[in-house]
Amino acid sequence: MIPAWSGQQATPAPGTGGAGTPSAGRASSFLGDAWSELVHNPLFLVSAGIVTLVLAIVAFPGLFAGLFGHGNPHDCNLADSALGPRAGHPFGFDVQGCDLYANVVYGARDTVSIGLLVTASSLLVAIVLGSAMGYLGGLVDTLLGRTADVFFGFPFVLGALIILIDLPERNVLTVSLVLVIFGWPTMTRLMRSTVLSERNKDYVLAARALGASNFRILRKHILPNALAPVVIYATLTTGGIMVAEATLTFLGVGLQAPAISWGLELAAAQNDLQQYPHLLVFPGLFLSITVLSFVTLGDTLRDALDPRLR
């Protein structure tokens, strides 16, 4: 029987039936029930809507920045330094006299891009290495497992801080690469465990008996059934990556100007918090809502797709 994690069907052994069999109907029914649960879940609808809006802001910052005022984060006037919200400038100005709303909107691009890039890269590494560890086992599992243990020994933010502090240039790509170095082991361990639990199932044994190669078994049979928990975990992780970027930038070892990110805006506001609280409130609010939306989205997907929680 195909596990309930996925609606994709493994190639059946002779006599087991194909599409239209009870097993196919059960898998289809499971996905239908999961989707029905999601579309009736207010938390899913709200979080998915906010995530979609944030991604639209990342893709078209100029459009959203222009909704209020001039929309140019680099159009600054020191005469407006740290002024509060006013007509045409709903978030006020930063200490350089730049429109804070435009900076918050454009800051979403780098912060969210790092979150998505690190998550996608870590997921790719996890799929490749975790699949090899779980399916091949033996020496491959031992070597890769011990390598992952080495990276597990470093606290995530501390390890990234040690490397970033020595880099001459810190942009979206370099910060993302460093975070991937310390972000892949957990996803890889999860991928390994799901592949390990699938490799001896009846449908895999049937495919192996029919002469399918290891690569085909992994690609066609195991991965479709093992990916769901890892993808859900990746959704939960995206928010944490954005917080890590903001934390590192706040500590002075993350992104550098002229980049624009929520972390840079929070770092710039730390010395003027009591006198000009709006400098911290607005970028902090956007970061918090975005992270909470990604985490809530992952939670609702997990609740709907994990049969053990149904």
Secondary structure, DSSP 8 states (H G I E B T S, - for coil): ---TT-S------TTS--TTSHHHHHHHHHHHHHHHHHHT-HHHHHHHHHHHHHHHHHH-HHHHHTTSS---TT-B-GGGTT---BTTBTT-B-TTSBBHHHHHHHHHHHHHHHHHHHHHHHHHHHHHHHHHHHHH-HHHHHHHHHHHHHHHTS-HHHHHHHHHTT-S---HHHHHHHHHHHHHHHHHHHHHHHHHHHTTSHHHHHHHHTT--HHHIIIIIIHHHHHHHHHHHHHHHHHHHHHHHHHHHHTTSS--TT---HHHHHHHHGGGTTT-THHHHHHHHHHHHHHHHHHHHHHHHHHHH-GGG-
